[in-house]
Amino acid sequence: MKWTTAIAFLGLTIWAAFDEGIWHPPLWLLYLVMSGLWTMSAIADAEIKMLEKKLGDEA
């Protein structure tokens, strides 16, 4: 779900950059930041799941 949201924000970034123009950054810059945050969150969740699985296998 988080990957889907990150991709959606990236799509909104591209749309906003073309719709408002690349030199009017507030909206597409916000979407780009949100996409980055959701991507980092998804990566962190994957890392946590991997560590939980590794710790569960060792026990």
Secondary structure, DSSP 8 states (H G I E B T S, - for coil): -HHHHHHHHHHHHHHHHHHH-TT--HHHHHHHHHHHHHHHHHHHHHHHHHHHHHHHHH-
